[in-house]
Amino acid sequence: MAQIKKAAKYVYYFGGGKADGNESMKNLLGGKGANLAEMAGHPKLRLPVPPGFTLTTEVCTYYYNNKKKYPAVLDAQLKKALAAVEKEMGKKFGDVNNPLLVSVRSGARKSMPGMMETVLDIGLNEKTIEGVINQSGDARFAYDAYRRLIMMYADVVMEKAGGIEPKGGKGIRKVLDEKLEKIKHKKGYKFDTDLTINELKALVKDFKATVLKVLGKPFPDDPYEQLWGSIGAVFSSWMGKRACEYRRIEKIPDEWGTAVNVQAMVFGNMGDSSATGVAFTRNPGNGENKFYGEYLVNAQGEDVVAGIRTPAPVNEYSKNDQSRHLPTLEFIMPVAYKQLFDIQRRLEKHYKDMQDIEFTIEKGTLFMLQCRIGKRNGVAAVKMASDMYNEKLIDAKTAIKRVAPNQLVELLLPMLDPKEQAATKAIAKGLPAGPGGAKGRVVFTSNDAVEWAAKGEKVILVREETSPEDVDGMHKSQAILTTKGGMTSHAALVARGWGKCCIVGCADIEIHIETKSFKANDGTFIKEGDWLSLDGTKGLVYLGSMGLVDIDLDKNLAYKNLMKLVNKTRTLKVRTNAETPEDAAHAMKFGAEGIGLFRTEHMFYGEGSEQPLFLLRKMIMSKTEPERRKALNDLFVFVKKDIKDTMEVMKGYPVTIRLLDPPLHEFVPHDVSKLQELSKELGISLSMLRRRVLALHENNPMLGHRGVRLGVSYPEITEMQVRAIFEATAEILKSGKKAFPEIMVPVTCIENELIHQKIIVDRVYKEVCDSKKMKKIPYLYGTMIEIPRAAIKADKMAEIADFFSFGTNDLTQMSFGFSRDDVGGFLPKYMDLKVLPDDPFQTIDQDGVGELVKLGTDRGRKTKPNLKVGICGEHGGDAESVKFFHRVGMNYVSCSPFRVPIALLAAAHAAIESGKGK
């Protein structure tokens, strides 16, 4: 007899001390659903969680694969789970006498704060509201919940999920909200809670009529229609614009889908003995091991994150300038607070990580609505990881993995210049929600932030409060400033996750959106385009563009302790790209173990470059070898000094010196006065000089006369540079110090180029050893692999080279046929359409360019097993790329000085993930 296939399980119940799922099932139940199951059903927790059930992420996948239809068995499974909730609560969904109300919330496997939809108070209609009034004895509360449901349902389900475009750009929620504000203004009310029962009744009636008029259909009375409509809206919001944009930024795959959580309602808006709040087991802003949170009396959860009312602190520690005068939860509800405090300690001990928790107190009874791993900024992440390791809550590998490499950027973030700050009076102060300093030009809408940033402008987004619709503009801004909201508001949560400078709850300013301006309490008037400077660490706002300076990591004990663990764990070495003693010293301070790219041409740019650049131009314009040699001899002094000064700072760590690489035409003057000066020095006419300049022009300089091709065409150029390297090294060694140069020949494509240049290197080496009376000068001779042919023929290149350094910038250009300078015209579209998953110039293309890197490494080491291999392109400071280079088996990566800590941490992550950590 054939076995009957068991129907897939799509609905998981939780509540009453038991649960179908647990915390390990995040992929199926989403983060929220898995944690609700864990809190409700784990034997060591069994917390007061309102009962409910989760529709799995597989329902979402089915929904999108089947033209927004559900599995046939879903309705029956949902009704069975709903019956279990009804039994636990002693109420019945849709019952007129004893109605059960539910909420519908999203729950992706990775937290996406505020990006998807929520609907509360589902099940209310003209009949069930009487049952709610009888249950609660509070008609005002019942009608307050009803008007919230109508507003949320009309917005989320009827308009957004219904695909209705708002008339005049004003959505139904805004239309309804304006009606509420109109009554408050007319009556002189400050808060929603000031409305009377009769005013709320009238408002509900008006809301329903408005929904019918604006959206063309009535608000549904049937509780099951409300429930299924809300579930469908949450699934639809997974592919909403703001959710898609957030996933793109956070690199969350579309195919993950979201779960949907249906949960019995508990009410924080049932009078002064009720409250709702958000809290963290540790301070998410600075990482201190202190319970931190905010709450509102007589409110629902949406009120806290919306920033409409100033939230009060849960305890003395949570007080700030805006809430200092407000009573703490610990003071007004000491029993509920003590229970909450004990629960948060149990949760952190259970999860072994900082928790973000949502709670509701209904008539003095505490309920836990959510817990999840809390978003934190980089400063807090480092402190928490270091502290939890010291507290023996987690081990070293867990501590390292707790900090994302890019979070270290925040510790390296510049802050406002202290001297300028001390001499400047702040025009306003708010809550410090995101660390570091920032400056930019004021814009007032997300769209403007996107448009201005696209033109290269640095902007600061100023809003009363942000909403998920602002996510793109927030991401494009240097910083965010809001007049409303607390440390748990949308702006604070999202900015914290991104490590972006952010000040919230800045009541010292008043925004006039119609004139795109704001006025500070001290009378300062700011309009769109004006410059602001923000101190996100202190919450201070300044007029104008202030200088930014780097912070001192030596004073950050948590960072130093974390990096000790990192350095014990990683196997991949990290060098820096640097050409000045200052940059080299910075990199050494950050932990660099050498220089992976010293560009000899750097001395011809920027400060102090006037004389060497003139000599280089003289050499370039020389027509004969004697002319060139004379110019090169004069230039030699500068090159040698530059190399020597930098190698001395590196104290014996290897310094990879790349021979002159750029096309010569890049150094040719175009200014008439410079041309006249050069023609006089060379003793030729201006017209003759112009002809020589024209002769150097190349149609495609990237593929032209540059790199090793210069050394083959003009051996004296190679000779001068190599002599400078050997003499500088010899002089350092003779002074009793250490030095170790690595001579790198760029843009090679065939071993014969390396052979040609090696003959010059060997000859100059002998001459310098003789002149300096030294038996030997330690050095390595190698090449930059940046042409696909060089990677393919790496076995032959390794016959001559002691080391390879992959120049992945040019290797990417040549592999894709993209010019790095011109990709802006089409690459953003490629990313939007997912033609490419990532910008290949930021994150290594593992399948294409990465294959060339792997091939070149493997073939090179087949010829020379101990071949040293590194990378010195921009990818050396990208965390995902570093992990790839670790897997390939490179000896080191090299990156800009300020990305060294990021590369160090990424290398430790890579070692842990591969199981090869020390």
PALUMDO-672084 format. One line per field, with one value per residue (C-alpha): residue number from 1; x, z, y. Coordinates in steps of 0.1 Angstrom, whole numbers, plus 5000, padded with zeros to 4 digits. Layout:
pos NUM	...
u X	...
w Z	...
v Y	...
% end
This chain:
pos 1	2	3	4	5	6	7	8	9	10	11	12	13	14	15	16	17	18	19	20	21	22	23	24	25	26	27	28	29	30	31	32	33	34	35	36	37	38	39	40	41	42	43	44	45	46	47	48	49	50	51	52	53	54	55	56	57	58	59	60	61	62	63	64	65	66	67	68	69	70	71	72	73	74	75	76	77	78	79	80	81	82	83	84	85	86	87	88	89	90	91	92	93	94	95	96	97	98	99	100	101	102	103	104	105	106	107	108	109	110	111	112	113	114	115	116	117	118	119	120	121	122	123	124	125	126	127	128	129	130	131	132	133	134	135	136	137	138	139	140	141	142	143	144	145	146	147	148	149	150	151	152	153	154	155	156	157	158	159	160	161	162	163	164	165	166	167	168	169	170	171	172	173	174	175	176	177	178	179	180	181	182	183	184	185	186	187	188	189	190	191	192	193	194	195	196	197	198	199	200	201	202	203	204	205	206	207	208	209	210	211	212	213	214	215	216	217	218	219	220	221	222	223	224	225	226	227	228	229	230	231	232	233	234	235	236	237	238	239	240	241	242	243	244	245	246	247	248	249	250	251	252	253	254	255	256	257	258	259	260	261	262	263	264	265	266	267	268	269	270	271	272	273	274	275	276	277	278	279	280	281	282	283	284	285	286	287	288	289	290	291	292	293	294	295	296	297	298	299	300	301	302	303	304	305	306	307	308	309	310	311	312	313	314	315	316	317	318	319	320	321	322	323	324	325	326	327	328	329	330	331	332	333	334	335	336	337	338	339	340	341	342	343	344	345	346	347	348	349	350	351	352	353	354	355	356	357	358	359	360	361	362	363	364	365	366	367	368	369	370	371	372	373	374	375	376	377	378	379	380	381	382	383	384	385	386	387	388	389	390	391	392	393	394	395	396	397	398	399	400	401	402	403	404	405	406	407	408	409	410	411	412	413	414	415	416	417	418	419	420	421	422	423	424	425	426	427	428	429	430	431	432	433	434	435	436	437	438	439	440	441	442	443	444	445	446	447	448	449	450	451	452	453	454	455	456	457	458	459	460	461	462	463	464	465	466	467	468	469	470	471	472	473	474	475	476	477	478	479	480	481	482	483	484	485	486	487	488	489	490	491	492	493	494	495	496	497	498	499	500	501	502	503	504	505	506	507	508	509	510	511	512	513	514	515	516	517	518	519	520	521	522	523	524	525	526	527	528	529	530	531	532	533	534	535	536	537	538	539	540	541	542	543	544	545	546	547	548	549	550	551	552	553	554	555	556	557	558	559	560	561	562	563	564	565	566	567	568	569	570	571	572	573	574	575	576	577	578	579	580	581	582	583	584	585	586	587	588	589	590	591	592	593	594	595	596	597	598	599	600	601	602	603	604	605	606	607	608	609	610	611	612	613	614	615	616	617	618	619	620	621	622	623	624	625	626	627	628	629	630	631	632	633	634	635	636	637	638	639	640	641	642	643	644	645	646	647	648	649	650	651	652	653	654	655	656	657	658	659	660	661	662	663	664	665	666	667	668	669	670	671	672	673	674	675	676	677	678	679	680	681	682	683	684	685	686	687	688	689	690	691	692	693	694	695	696	697	698	699	700	701	702	703	704	705	706	707	708	709	710	711	712	713	714	715	716	717	718	719	720	721	722	723	724	725	726	727	728	729	730	731	732	733	734	735	736	737	738	739	740	741	742	743	744	745	746	747	748	749	750	751	752	753	754	755	756	757	758	759	760	761	762	763	764	765	766	767	768	769	770	771	772	773	774	775	776	777	778	779	780	781	782	783	784	785	786	787	788	789	790	791	792	793	794	795	796	797	798	799	800	801	802	803	804	805	806	807	808	809	810	811	812	813	814	815	816	817	818	819	820	821	822	823	824	825	826	827	828	829	830	831	832	833	834	835	836	837	838	839	840	841	842	843	844	845	846	847	848	849	850	851	852	853	854	855	856	857	858	859	860	861	862	863	864	865	866	867	868	869	870	871	872	873	874	875	876	877	878	879	880	881	882	883	884	885	886	887	888	889	890	891	892	893	894	895	896	897	898	899	900	901	902	903	904	905	906	907	908	909	910	911	912	913	914	915	916	917	918
u 5000	5014	5023	5003	5027	5024	5015	5043	5041	5037	5024	5043	5026	5041	5027	5017	5051	5055	5064	5067	5100	5131	5159	5179	5151	5157	5159	5124	5107	5126	5144	5113	5094	5124	5130	5093	5093	5125	5113	5079	5090	5126	5126	5150	5130	5093	5088	5054	5050	5015	5006	5007	5019	5044	5038	5071	5094	5085	5050	5066	5086	5054	5035	5059	5064	5026	5012	5005	4985	4990	4995	4961	4967	4976	4941	4934	4968	4962	4928	4942	4969	4944	4922	4952	4958	4920	4922	4953	4938	4902	4889	4876	4886	4856	4834	4812	4811	4847	4868	4905	4925	4958	4987	5005	5042	5070	5101	5130	5159	5181	5167	5154	5142	5111	5115	5084	5048	5029	4992	4978	4944	4931	4896	4880	4847	4814	4803	4835	4843	4814	4830	4863	4846	4829	4862	4883	4857	4874	4855	4882	4909	4887	4880	4917	4926	4900	4912	4947	4936	4917	4947	4972	4951	4941	4978	4995	4968	4944	4968	5004	4996	4967	4992	4972	4993	4985	4968	4990	5017	4998	4991	4960	4979	4990	4954	4940	4969	4961	4925	4938	4961	4934	4912	4942	4951	4915	4911	4946	4956	4993	4990	4967	4959	4941	4912	4879	4858	4833	4860	4875	4841	4836	4871	4865	4834	4853	4882	4859	4842	4875	4890	4859	4862	4900	4906	4873	4864	4853	4874	4865	4844	4851	4879	4891	4893	4914	4936	4943	4946	4973	4992	4992	5004	5033	5044	5039	5061	5090	5093	5084	5108	5122	5127	5145	5167	5176	5184	5206	5225	5228	5234	5204	5193	5158	5151	5153	5117	5100	5080	5048	5040	5003	5002	4975	4973	4982	4977	5000	4973	4948	4954	4982	4989	4998	5030	5051	5088	5120	5151	5187	5206	5236	5239	5239	5255	5287	5286	5285	5272	5241	5204	5192	5157	5128	5090	5057	5028	4994	5008	5013	5047	5044	5044	5079	5097	5077	5091	5058	5061	5093	5099	5107	5137	5133	5159	5182	5210	5188	5181	5192	5188	5153	5140	5157	5125	5104	5097	5115	5097	5116	5099	5063	5060	5087	5073	5071	5105	5121	5106	5118	5153	5155	5142	5168	5196	5183	5180	5215	5229	5208	5217	5252	5248	5232	5195	5170	5137	5102	5078	5042	5027	4990	4974	5005	5012	5044	5045	5075	5068	5102	5138	5166	5203	5205	5219	5249	5275	5311	5323	5297	5304	5341	5334	5308	5329	5359	5338	5319	5352	5366	5334	5339	5304	5320	5353	5379	5367	5331	5344	5362	5332	5310	5326	5320	5353	5335	5323	5358	5354	5334	5363	5384	5358	5369	5355	5350	5383	5384	5400	5373	5346	5359	5358	5323	5290	5265	5232	5213	5216	5199	5205	5238	5225	5255	5292	5318	5317	5302	5296	5274	5248	5213	5185	5151	5138	5152	5148	5169	5196	5198	5199	5224	5247	5246	5261	5289	5275	5280	5246	5230	5194	5173	5138	5112	5115	5126	5105	5114	5107	5137	5162	5179	5184	5196	5222	5234	5238	5268	5247	5210	5194	5159	5138	5118	5124	5145	5175	5152	5135	5138	5165	5186	5182	5190	5219	5233	5232	5252	5276	5264	5267	5232	5215	5178	5152	5168	5139	5161	5152	5119	5116	5096	5093	5073	5103	5129	5145	5147	5151	5172	5161	5190	5175	5198	5180	5192	5180	5185	5221	5236	5265	5261	5286	5274	5290	5272	5291	5278	5246	5258	5248	5270	5265	5291	5317	5341	5373	5374	5403	5411	5406	5433	5428	5456	5430	5405	5413	5385	5398	5434	5422	5401	5431	5453	5428	5427	5465	5466	5440	5448	5474	5472	5496	5485	5506	5498	5500	5521	5547	5554	5569	5537	5514	5538	5538	5500	5498	5524	5503	5473	5493	5507	5535	5552	5544	5529	5529	5553	5546	5577	5556	5539	5566	5555	5521	5510	5530	5567	5565	5574	5611	5610	5581	5600	5630	5608	5592	5627	5636	5604	5609	5646	5653	5686	5700	5726	5698	5677	5706	5714	5678	5676	5708	5692	5661	5680	5685	5648	5639	5666	5655	5619	5626	5651	5629	5600	5621	5635	5600	5592	5621	5630	5595	5594	5588	5576	5587	5569	5590	5576	5542	5519	5521	5545	5520	5503	5532	5534	5525	5497	5500	5518	5541	5552	5559	5579	5600	5607	5615	5640	5657	5659	5671	5644	5616	5581	5567	5593	5583	5546	5554	5571	5542	5518	5539	5534	5496	5481	5446	5444	5471	5461	5474	5501	5537	5539	5553	5579	5576	5593	5621	5626	5625	5647	5668	5683	5649	5650	5687	5681	5653	5671	5703	5682	5667	5700	5719	5691	5690	5728	5730	5702	5720	5754	5738	5729	5692	5671	5657	5643	5632	5613	5617	5584	5583	5548	5526	5545	5530	5559	5589	5613	5604	5615	5647	5655	5650	5668	5700	5699	5691	5720	5745	5734	5733	5770	5780	5763	5777	5812	5808	5794	5818	5791	5791	5753	5722	5690	5662	5636	5629	5593	5564	5529	5504	5478	5475	5455	5483	5508	5484	5480	5517	5526	5546	5570	5570	5579	5611	5625	5603	5608	5573	5540	5518	5484	5473	5436	5425	5440	5434	5397	5397	5414	5393	5360	5369	5357	5375	5375	5372	5341	5320	5298	5278	5265	5276	5248	5222	5241	5238	5201	5192	5215	5234	5264	5261	5287	5309	5339	5362	5352	5347	5368	5349	5357	5343	5363	5391	5394	5400	5429	5443	5440	5453	5483	5491	5488	5509	5535	5540	5542	5574	5585	5568	5580	5569	5556	5522	5503	5477	5480	5448	5419	5405	5431	5409	5376	5365	5349	5379	5403	5385	5389	5426	5430	5413	5436	5466	5482	5509	5495	5471	5480	5456	5455	5466	5432	5418	5446	5425	5396	5419	5434	5399	5387	5418	5409	5374	5387	5410	5381	5357	5383	5392	5428	5430	5461
w 5000	4989	5018	5020	5018	5049	5043	5049	5082	5075	5109	5142	5175	5206	5240	5274	5282	5250	5214	5181	5172	5188	5183	5160	5134	5122	5085	5087	5114	5109	5137	5155	5153	5164	5194	5204	5203	5224	5250	5252	5251	5263	5297	5312	5300	5296	5297	5297	5259	5245	5226	5188	5158	5129	5092	5079	5053	5030	5028	5015	4989	4978	4977	4952	4932	4928	4918	4954	4963	4995	5000	5001	5036	5051	5060	5081	5098	5106	5121	5143	5156	5161	5182	5204	5209	5217	5243	5260	5261	5270	5242	5206	5174	5160	5190	5199	5236	5244	5213	5208	5190	5172	5157	5125	5122	5098	5108	5084	5094	5097	5114	5090	5115	5103	5067	5065	5077	5110	5117	5153	5168	5141	5148	5158	5142	5151	5169	5186	5200	5224	5237	5241	5261	5283	5288	5296	5311	5291	5260	5254	5251	5227	5203	5204	5193	5166	5151	5151	5133	5106	5100	5098	5078	5053	5049	5049	5034	5013	4998	4998	4993	4970	4948	4950	4942	4967	4951	4951	4968	5001	5014	5033	5065	5062	5053	5084	5106	5095	5106	5141	5143	5133	5163	5186	5173	5176	5211	5222	5229	5230	5229	5212	5247	5254	5230	5247	5240	5220	5199	5192	5182	5158	5145	5138	5118	5099	5092	5077	5055	5043	5036	5014	4996	4991	4984	4968	4990	5026	5056	5061	5091	5088	5113	5090	5060	5082	5093	5058	5043	5069	5063	5026	5031	5052	5025	4999	5019	5015	4979	4988	4976	5011	5020	4987	4991	5027	5015	4987	5012	5038	5011	5023	4996	4982	4982	5020	5023	5055	5081	5095	5132	5144	5181	5207	5214	5248	5254	5267	5260	5287	5310	5334	5347	5312	5292	5263	5256	5240	5259	5255	5279	5273	5260	5222	5218	5238	5248	5286	5306	5318	5312	5289	5276	5270	5275	5272	5295	5279	5245	5219	5205	5173	5194	5209	5176	5158	5180	5182	5220	5240	5256	5293	5307	5322	5349	5360	5338	5307	5313	5288	5283	5268	5294	5325	5339	5332	5358	5353	5349	5379	5399	5387	5382	5404	5404	5366	5363	5386	5366	5333	5348	5358	5324	5305	5325	5319	5282	5278	5297	5276	5242	5253	5234	5238	5234	5220	5237	5233	5262	5270	5305	5305	5337	5357	5340	5320	5286	5264	5227	5212	5217	5191	5188	5193	5166	5179	5165	5160	5193	5212	5193	5202	5239	5242	5225	5247	5279	5273	5266	5299	5317	5303	5287	5253	5240	5219	5185	5193	5205	5172	5151	5171	5154	5117	5100	5086	5121	5129	5104	5132	5156	5129	5121	5122	5149	5148	5154	5192	5188	5164	5185	5217	5199	5184	5202	5194	5179	5192	5212	5208	5217	5205	5185	5162	5169	5153	5135	5102	5081	5051	5034	5048	5029	5041	5021	5013	4976	4978	4998	4970	4942	4959	4968	4932	4922	4947	4974	5011	5027	5062	5062	5086	5094	5122	5123	5097	5084	5065	5033	5040	5040	5007	5016	5050	5035	5011	5038	5059	5089	5101	5124	5137	5159	5174	5186	5212	5212	5201	5173	5136	5128	5158	5151	5114	5118	5146	5123	5097	5120	5107	5126	5139	5164	5173	5195	5188	5201	5199	5162	5145	5109	5083	5055	5032	5030	5033	5064	5101	5130	5161	5196	5197	5166	5140	5107	5084	5049	5024	5012	5043	5059	5093	5114	5138	5168	5170	5201	5222	5203	5193	5162	5148	5120	5092	5079	5107	5103	5110	5128	5135	5169	5191	5193	5219	5245	5236	5258	5245	5209	5220	5238	5208	5185	5207	5202	5165	5161	5180	5157	5121	5098	5069	5073	5066	5050	5039	5008	5017	5002	5030	5065	5079	5062	5071	5107	5108	5093	5118	5146	5133	5131	5096	5091	5061	5030	5002	4978	4977	4945	4934	4914	4945	4950	4918	4933	4961	4987	4980	4945	4925	4920	4915	4891	4871	4869	4858	4831	4820	4818	4799	4773	4768	4733	4739	4765	4778	4784	4802	4823	4834	4845	4862	4881	4895	4903	4920	4952	4957	4950	4973	5002	4999	4999	5027	5050	5046	5050	5083	5097	5088	5110	5090	5079	5041	5018	4983	4960	4927	4899	4879	4866	4851	4814	4810	4794	4828	4841	4810	4818	4800	4817	4793	4820	4829	4793	4788	4819	4806	4771	4785	4807	4777	4754	4728	4713	4727	4694	4695	4731	4721	4693	4718	4742	4714	4705	4740	4738	4738	4728	4756	4782	4804	4776	4765	4772	4810	4837	4826	4791	4802	4818	4786	4764	4787	4809	4826	4843	4859	4867	4886	4908	4916	4926	4949	4965	4971	4983	5007	5020	5024	5043	5067	5073	5079	5105	5125	5116	5096	5061	5036	5002	4976	4940	4921	4883	4872	4842	4831	4807	4798	4817	4791	4805	4840	4826	4808	4840	4862	4843	4851	4888	4891	4876	4898	4929	4923	4918	4950	4970	4958	4963	4998	5007	5015	5009	5003	5005	5013	4989	4968	4931	4920	4898	4899	4884	4868	4833	4827	4806	4835	4858	4832	4826	4863	4863	4838	4857	4889	4873	4877	4904	4941	4948	4932	4942	4925	4913	4913	4902	4868	4867	4872	4845	4820	4829	4826	4799	4823	4828	4865	4857	4836	4852	4869	4837	4838	4869	4892	4867	4866	4904	4905	4879	4896	4864	4888	4925	4937	4924	4912	4920	4957	4962	4943	4916	4929	4899	4873	4885	4916	4894	4877	4912	4923	4890	4892	4928	4922	4890	4905	4935	4913	4900	4933	4963	4987	4964	4985	4972	4982	4969	4968	4950	4967	4975	5002	5025	5017	5043	5019	4995	5024	5033	4997	4996	5028	5012	4981	5004	5001	5025	5029	5018	5016	5019	5028	5063	5077	5065	5082	5113	5090	5071	5103	5117	5084	5083	5118	5107	5076	5099	5121	5092	5076	5109	5105	5132	5155
v 5000	5034	5057	5089	5119	5140	5177	5202	5221	5258	5270	5268	5275	5292	5300	5287	5273	5253	5259	5239	5256	5271	5296	5274	5275	5311	5302	5287	5308	5341	5358	5370	5337	5316	5339	5340	5302	5301	5326	5308	5272	5268	5250	5275	5305	5301	5338	5356	5357	5363	5331	5331	5313	5317	5313	5301	5316	5287	5302	5334	5315	5296	5329	5345	5313	5308	5342	5353	5322	5301	5264	5245	5232	5266	5277	5246	5248	5285	5278	5250	5272	5301	5277	5269	5307	5311	5283	5298	5333	5322	5344	5337	5355	5373	5367	5396	5390	5379	5388	5379	5406	5397	5415	5405	5412	5403	5384	5379	5356	5387	5418	5445	5471	5490	5478	5456	5460	5455	5456	5457	5452	5429	5415	5448	5458	5475	5443	5431	5465	5462	5429	5447	5475	5449	5430	5461	5484	5512	5525	5551	5525	5504	5532	5543	5508	5508	5541	5527	5495	5515	5538	5509	5486	5513	5522	5488	5464	5485	5511	5497	5460	5470	5488	5521	5552	5580	5610	5640	5619	5620	5585	5575	5573	5609	5619	5602	5615	5650	5646	5634	5664	5688	5677	5680	5715	5726	5713	5724	5688	5679	5641	5615	5603	5636	5628	5619	5589	5609	5625	5590	5576	5605	5600	5563	5572	5599	5575	5548	5574	5588	5553	5546	5579	5579	5542	5533	5504	5501	5491	5454	5443	5406	5396	5368	5392	5416	5387	5373	5408	5417	5384	5391	5426	5415	5390	5417	5441	5417	5429	5465	5493	5501	5464	5457	5488	5478	5443	5456	5478	5450	5422	5401	5377	5382	5344	5342	5355	5366	5347	5362	5362	5363	5370	5377	5414	5427	5464	5490	5517	5506	5536	5547	5512	5501	5509	5497	5500	5489	5481	5467	5444	5467	5502	5499	5534	5528	5491	5497	5467	5486	5479	5506	5514	5537	5534	5552	5550	5543	5536	5509	5498	5519	5551	5544	5538	5565	5592	5610	5613	5617	5583	5581	5562	5528	5536	5564	5552	5556	5593	5619	5656	5652	5627	5638	5653	5622	5595	5561	5528	5516	5544	5542	5504	5489	5454	5452	5468	5443	5414	5430	5435	5399	5387	5408	5393	5358	5365	5378	5348	5325	5340	5351	5383	5417	5416	5441	5435	5448	5446	5456	5461	5456	5468	5460	5426	5423	5406	5400	5407	5402	5396	5397	5402	5440	5463	5482	5506	5497	5514	5494	5462	5462	5470	5443	5417	5425	5427	5395	5377	5391	5381	5345	5347	5340	5325	5344	5332	5343	5377	5382	5371	5395	5425	5429	5441	5472	5481	5491	5519	5537	5535	5551	5576	5612	5635	5672	5691	5697	5731	5743	5728	5745	5778	5773	5775	5747	5759	5728	5696	5662	5626	5610	5581	5575	5582	5603	5637	5646	5676	5682	5704	5703	5685	5678	5649	5614	5620	5652	5634	5608	5634	5657	5627	5615	5649	5644	5666	5656	5660	5658	5646	5667	5653	5655	5617	5592	5563	5532	5551	5573	5544	5553	5589	5580	5556	5583	5610	5617	5620	5621	5647	5644	5666	5638	5602	5586	5563	5534	5554	5543	5568	5557	5519	5522	5546	5524	5494	5513	5531	5564	5597	5605	5628	5623	5640	5674	5695	5726	5730	5735	5724	5743	5718	5740	5765	5738	5754	5751	5775	5768	5780	5804	5822	5806	5801	5773	5767	5739	5738	5754	5736	5718	5699	5672	5656	5623	5613	5642	5651	5686	5705	5733	5758	5757	5733	5723	5703	5666	5648	5612	5597	5581	5543	5540	5552	5525	5496	5474	5478	5469	5438	5427	5432	5410	5382	5390	5388	5355	5340	5352	5336	5361	5390	5426	5453	5488	5508	5538	5562	5587	5582	5597	5572	5544	5554	5555	5521	5507	5521	5502	5470	5468	5443	5459	5479	5460	5489	5519	5538	5557	5581	5595	5621	5639	5647	5670	5689	5693	5678	5709	5703	5665	5669	5694	5671	5642	5663	5673	5636	5628	5655	5647	5634	5617	5592	5616	5642	5617	5605	5640	5646	5612	5619	5650	5631	5603	5623	5628	5592	5578	5601	5592	5555	5558	5579	5554	5523	5537	5541	5505	5492	5461	5451	5444	5473	5465	5493	5494	5508	5538	5527	5554	5565	5593	5617	5620	5640	5663	5700	5717	5751	5776	5790	5754	5746	5778	5770	5735	5746	5771	5744	5720	5747	5740	5761	5760	5747	5718	5710	5710	5685	5662	5665	5656	5626	5612	5612	5577	5566	5540	5549	5519	5496	5519	5529	5524	5501	5476	5489	5521	5502	5481	5512	5533	5511	5541	5548	5514	5518	5550	5537	5504	5523	5545	5514	5496	5527	5537	5501	5499	5532	5521	5488	5504	5527	5496	5496	5471	5474	5449	5461	5441	5454	5450	5453	5464	5456	5425	5400	5377	5363	5379	5413	5402	5387	5420	5440	5415	5420	5457	5449	5424	5449	5478	5455	5445	5482	5493	5464	5473	5510	5506	5478	5453	5415	5415	5436	5416	5421	5402	5407	5402	5414	5428	5404	5426	5413	5381	5366	5370	5350	5323	5321	5324	5292	5309	5342	5324	5311	5347	5363	5358	5371	5380	5409	5409	5443	5435	5470	5466	5428	5436	5463	5440	5409	5428	5453	5480	5513	5520	5557	5554	5526	5552	5555	5520	5501	5514	5500	5467	5466	5475	5449	5423	5419	5419	5411	5435	5463	5443	5472	5471	5434	5409	5390	5355	5336	5355	5377	5355	5324	5342	5350	5314	5301	5325	5316	5278	5279	5302	5279	5249	5263	5279	5263	5291	5319	5348	5360	5391	5416	5453	5465	5482	5448	5443	5464	5448	5422	5397	5399	5394	5362	5350	5358	5338	5308	5312	5308	5343	5353	5389	5415	5452	5481	5518	5527	5533	5500	5480	5472	5461	5437	5424	5415	5401	5379	5366	5359	5340	5319	5310	5302	5280	5262	5273	5299	5299
% end
